[in-house]
Amino acid sequence: MTTPVDRKWALVGPGAVGLYYGGMLARRAVSLHVLGRSDFVALKEEGICIRMVNSQTEALDAEYRIRPKQLAQDPTEIGIMDLIIIAGFR
């Protein structure tokens, strides 16, 4: 039986919501493959940055910088995935 960590995950539409959930998955050692377009260069240089802020004090509780297993601009580069997260607004 495979677990979510053993599967290949694709993130299509890496905006704020997609990057949050994708980053949280990648932080837990999930094999995350991101299809990026306009934000490709920033993702390649910086990775995914998640900042956890205390809702009461607005102080920064934690910051995580995660690099996806693969970052691509063309869907054919990613290949066959087990699970796909589509995070788009159109």
Secondary structure as UniProt FT lines:
FT   HELIX           4..6
FT   STRAND          8..12
FT   HELIX           16..27
FT   TURN            28..29
FT   STRAND          31..35
FT   TURN            38..39
FT   HELIX           40..46
FT   STRAND          48..53
FT   TURN            55..57
FT   STRAND          60..66
FT   STRAND          70..72
FT   HELIX           75..78
FT   STRAND          83..86
//
